[in-house]
Amino acid sequence: MSDPRWRNFGLVLKKALRMPFPVIVLMAGVLFTLISHNFTGLAIFVVAVVVYVLLKLRDEQFIRDTIHEASSARHADDVMTRTFQVEQLDEESRIRMKAIIRLHDEIAHDVQTSQVDAIATGLAGTIDQTQELVGRALELSQSRRDLLRYLRATDEQSIETRIGDAESRLQDEPDESLRAQIQTGIKARQRELDDYRAIEQAAGRILDQLDAVQSSFAGLRARLVRVKSTDIADWVAANNELQVQIGSLNIAVDAVEQSVSEVLNIGHSE
């Protein structure tokens, strides 16, 4: 993953170079060179563009507006895609994902509308990380949808009944060959029952993790709201706390994804 600081620098540089002034100056420089055959003049035009770009790279309002525009464009695309994806989830996952997305949007808004320009720029990377967590939470929710699809297609009570019936037949069956066949069937049904319950537990763990993400995002939002100071040091301290919490969330999501991947393999093999 690229460093957010370099990504933001690239956005600002690209925006500065696409502004009318450098475009017009460069075109004028090229035209002047073609007419006069004087490359010294072109160098002067290039220097003027470089100076303009450097000034823009030091313009905090320009930097802030550029990052906000890029973030808004990404957010608009994400909203369209995720709205469709969220509506396809089961009701419990859908409720949690809508809350997680709302909290993320509020966190992003708090940062982007900060009264201190350096804060909006400095915390942009953290907002990108919360955005990635939203995506991971959505992927977990979609995995839960797959697990629930398997659970709905499988009758747990029917499996238990067949195991009970087979165990009753086993007690009354004197033939060793038939007893071995019945025992094999019981083991197969027991594995099927164990798989069902493992998938059921995994679906529950996903809901628990969605609750954890929602709760953590609420805490992150509250932490930002409490920072009323314009002192950069206060915001740096808050950002460090956010980074720790985001790191912990990612580790927890990793663990859930691993366990869900294992049980999804069970469900797909059935």
C-alpha positions as CSV (number, residue, x, y, z in Angstrom):
1,M,0.0,0.0,0.0
2,S,1.4,3.4,-0.9
3,D,2.2,6.0,1.8
4,P,-0.8,8.3,2.1
5,R,1.5,11.3,2.3
6,W,3.0,10.6,-1.1
7,R,-0.4,9.8,-2.5
8,N,-1.7,13.2,-1.3
9,F,1.5,14.9,-2.6
10,G,0.8,13.4,-6.0
11,L,-2.8,14.6,-6.0
12,V,-1.8,18.1,-5.2
13,L,1.0,18.2,-7.7
14,K,-1.3,16.9,-10.5
15,K,-4.0,19.4,-9.6
16,A,-1.4,22.3,-9.6
17,L,-0.1,21.3,-13.0
18,R,-3.6,21.1,-14.4
19,M,-4.5,24.6,-13.3
20,P,-5.1,27.1,-16.2
21,F,-2.0,29.2,-15.5
22,P,0.7,26.5,-16.0
23,V,-1.1,25.1,-19.0
24,I,-1.4,28.5,-20.7
25,V,2.2,29.4,-19.8
26,L,3.6,26.1,-21.1
27,M,1.6,26.4,-24.3
28,A,2.8,30.0,-24.7
29,G,6.4,28.8,-24.1
30,V,6.2,26.1,-26.7
31,L,4.6,28.6,-29.2
32,F,7.2,31.2,-28.5
33,T,10.0,28.6,-29.0
34,L,8.6,27.4,-32.3
35,I,8.3,31.0,-33.6
36,S,11.6,32.4,-32.3
37,H,13.7,29.2,-32.2
38,N,14.9,30.5,-28.8
39,F,15.0,27.7,-26.2
40,T,16.1,30.2,-23.5
41,G,12.6,31.7,-23.6
42,L,11.1,28.3,-23.1
43,A,13.3,27.8,-20.0
44,I,11.9,31.1,-18.6
45,F,8.4,29.8,-19.1
46,V,9.2,26.5,-17.4
47,V,10.7,28.3,-14.5
48,A,7.6,30.4,-14.1
49,V,5.5,27.1,-14.0
50,V,7.8,25.5,-11.5
51,V,7.6,28.6,-9.2
52,Y,3.8,28.6,-9.5
53,V,3.6,24.9,-8.7
54,L,5.9,25.3,-5.7
55,L,3.7,28.1,-4.4
56,K,0.6,25.9,-4.7
57,L,2.4,23.1,-2.9
58,R,2.8,25.5,0.0
59,D,-0.7,26.8,-0.1
60,E,-2.6,25.0,2.7
61,Q,-6.0,25.9,1.4
62,F,-5.2,24.6,-2.0
63,I,-3.8,21.4,-0.5
64,R,-6.9,21.0,1.6
65,D,-9.3,21.6,-1.2
66,T,-7.5,19.2,-3.5
67,I,-7.6,16.4,-0.9
68,H,-11.2,17.1,-0.2
69,E,-12.1,17.0,-3.9
70,A,-10.3,13.6,-4.3
71,S,-11.9,12.2,-1.2
72,S,-15.4,13.4,-2.3
73,A,-15.0,11.8,-5.7
74,R,-13.9,8.5,-4.1
75,H,-16.7,8.7,-1.6
76,A,-19.3,9.3,-4.2
77,D,-18.2,6.1,-6.1
78,D,-18.1,4.1,-2.9
79,V,-21.5,5.3,-1.8
80,M,-23.1,4.1,-5.0
81,T,-21.4,0.7,-4.9
82,R,-21.8,0.1,-1.2
83,T,-25.4,1.2,-1.1
84,F,-26.3,-1.6,-3.5
85,Q,-24.1,-4.1,-1.7
86,V,-25.4,-3.3,1.8
87,E,-29.0,-3.7,0.7
88,Q,-28.3,-7.2,-0.4
89,L,-27.2,-8.2,3.2
90,D,-29.3,-9.9,5.8
91,E,-31.2,-7.5,8.1
92,E,-28.9,-7.8,11.1
93,S,-25.7,-7.2,9.0
94,R,-27.5,-4.4,7.1
95,I,-28.4,-2.5,10.2
96,R,-24.8,-2.6,11.5
97,M,-23.2,-1.8,8.2
98,K,-25.4,1.3,7.8
99,A,-24.3,2.5,11.3
100,I,-20.6,1.8,10.5
101,I,-20.8,3.8,7.3
102,R,-22.6,6.7,8.9
103,L,-20.0,6.9,11.7
104,H,-17.2,6.8,9.2
105,D,-18.8,9.6,7.2
106,E,-19.1,11.7,10.4
107,I,-15.4,11.0,11.3
108,A,-14.3,12.0,7.8
109,H,-16.4,15.2,8.0
110,D,-15.0,16.1,11.4
111,V,-11.5,15.9,10.0
112,Q,-12.1,17.6,6.6
113,T,-14.0,20.5,8.2
114,S,-11.4,21.1,10.9
115,Q,-10.4,24.8,11.5
116,V,-6.8,23.9,11.2
117,D,-5.6,23.2,7.7
118,A,-2.7,20.9,8.8
119,I,-5.2,18.7,10.6
120,A,-7.2,17.9,7.5
121,T,-4.0,17.1,5.7
122,G,-2.3,15.2,8.5
123,L,-5.3,13.0,9.3
124,A,-6.2,12.2,5.7
125,G,-4.2,8.9,6.0
126,T,-6.1,7.9,9.1
127,I,-9.4,8.5,7.3
128,D,-8.2,6.3,4.4
129,Q,-7.6,3.5,7.0
130,T,-11.0,3.8,8.5
131,Q,-12.4,3.7,4.9
132,E,-10.5,0.4,4.4
133,L,-12.0,-1.0,7.6
134,V,-15.5,-0.2,6.3
135,G,-14.6,-2.2,3.2
136,R,-13.4,-5.1,5.3
137,A,-16.5,-5.0,7.5
138,L,-18.6,-5.1,4.3
139,E,-16.7,-8.2,3.1
140,L,-17.3,-9.9,6.4
141,S,-21.0,-9.1,6.1
142,Q,-21.0,-10.6,2.6
143,S,-19.3,-13.7,4.0
144,R,-22.0,-13.9,6.6
145,R,-24.6,-13.8,3.9
146,D,-23.0,-16.9,2.3
147,L,-22.9,-18.7,5.6
148,L,-26.6,-18.0,6.3
149,R,-27.4,-19.2,2.8
150,Y,-25.9,-22.6,3.7
151,L,-27.6,-22.6,7.1
152,R,-31.0,-22.0,5.6
153,A,-30.5,-24.9,3.1
154,T,-29.5,-27.3,5.9
155,D,-32.0,-28.7,8.5
156,E,-30.1,-29.1,11.8
157,Q,-33.0,-30.9,13.4
158,S,-33.2,-33.4,10.5
159,I,-29.6,-34.3,10.9
160,E,-30.0,-34.8,14.7
161,T,-33.0,-37.0,14.0
162,R,-31.2,-39.2,11.5
163,I,-28.3,-39.6,14.0
164,G,-30.7,-40.7,16.7
165,D,-32.5,-43.1,14.4
166,A,-29.1,-44.6,13.3
167,E,-28.0,-45.0,16.9
168,S,-31.2,-46.8,17.7
169,R,-30.7,-49.2,14.8
170,L,-27.2,-49.8,15.9
171,Q,-28.2,-51.0,19.3
172,D,-30.6,-53.6,17.7
173,E,-28.4,-54.7,14.8
174,P,-26.5,-58.0,15.5
175,D,-24.7,-58.2,12.1
176,E,-21.2,-56.8,12.4
177,S,-21.0,-55.8,8.8
178,L,-24.2,-53.8,9.0
179,R,-23.2,-52.4,12.3
180,A,-20.0,-51.0,10.7
181,Q,-22.0,-49.4,7.9
182,I,-24.3,-47.8,10.4
183,Q,-21.4,-46.5,12.5
184,T,-19.8,-45.0,9.3
185,G,-23.1,-43.2,8.6
186,I,-23.4,-41.9,12.1
187,K,-19.8,-40.5,11.9
188,A,-20.6,-38.8,8.6
189,R,-23.8,-37.3,10.0
190,Q,-22.0,-36.1,13.1
191,R,-19.4,-34.4,11.0
192,E,-22.2,-32.7,9.0
193,L,-23.7,-31.6,12.3
194,D,-20.4,-30.3,13.6
195,D,-19.9,-28.4,10.4
196,Y,-23.3,-26.8,10.7
197,R,-22.6,-25.6,14.2
198,A,-19.2,-24.3,13.2
199,I,-20.8,-22.3,10.4
200,E,-23.5,-21.1,12.8
201,Q,-20.9,-19.9,15.3
202,A,-18.9,-18.2,12.5
203,A,-22.0,-16.2,11.4
204,G,-22.4,-15.1,15.1
205,R,-18.7,-14.1,15.3
206,I,-19.1,-11.8,12.3
207,L,-22.0,-10.0,13.9
208,D,-19.9,-9.6,17.1
209,Q,-17.0,-8.2,15.0
210,L,-19.4,-5.8,13.2
211,D,-20.6,-4.6,16.7
212,A,-16.9,-4.1,17.7
213,V,-16.2,-2.0,14.6
214,Q,-19.3,0.0,15.2
215,S,-18.4,0.6,18.8
216,S,-14.8,1.5,18.0
217,F,-15.9,4.0,15.3
218,A,-18.3,5.6,17.8
219,G,-15.3,5.9,20.1
220,L,-13.1,7.4,17.4
221,R,-15.8,9.9,16.5
222,A,-16.2,10.9,20.2
223,R,-12.4,11.3,20.6
224,L,-12.3,13.7,17.6
225,V,-15.3,15.7,18.9
226,R,-13.6,16.2,22.3
227,V,-10.5,17.7,20.6
228,K,-11.6,21.3,20.4
229,S,-8.1,22.7,20.6
230,T,-6.3,24.2,17.6
231,D,-3.0,23.0,19.0
232,I,-1.5,20.5,16.5
233,A,0.0,18.5,19.3
234,D,-3.4,17.7,20.7
235,W,-4.5,16.4,17.3
236,V,-1.3,14.4,16.8
237,A,-2.0,12.7,20.2
238,A,-5.6,12.0,19.1
239,N,-4.4,10.7,15.7
240,N,-1.9,8.3,17.5
241,E,-4.8,6.9,19.6
242,L,-6.8,6.4,16.4
243,Q,-3.9,4.6,14.8
244,V,-3.7,2.2,17.8
245,Q,-7.4,1.5,17.7
246,I,-7.5,1.0,14.0
247,G,-4.5,-1.4,14.3
248,S,-6.3,-3.4,16.9
249,L,-9.4,-3.6,14.8
250,N,-7.5,-4.8,11.8
251,I,-5.9,-7.6,13.9
252,A,-9.4,-8.6,15.2
253,V,-10.8,-8.6,11.7
254,D,-7.9,-10.7,10.5
255,A,-8.7,-13.4,13.0
256,V,-12.4,-13.4,12.1
257,E,-11.6,-13.5,8.4
258,Q,-9.4,-16.5,9.0
259,S,-12.0,-18.5,10.9
260,V,-14.7,-17.5,8.4
261,S,-12.5,-18.6,5.5
262,E,-12.1,-22.0,7.1
263,V,-15.8,-22.6,7.6
264,L,-16.7,-21.2,4.2
265,N,-14.6,-24.0,2.7
266,I,-16.7,-26.4,4.8
267,G,-19.9,-24.9,3.4
268,H,-18.7,-24.9,-0.2
269,S,-17.6,-28.5,0.0
270,E,-21.0,-29.7,1.0
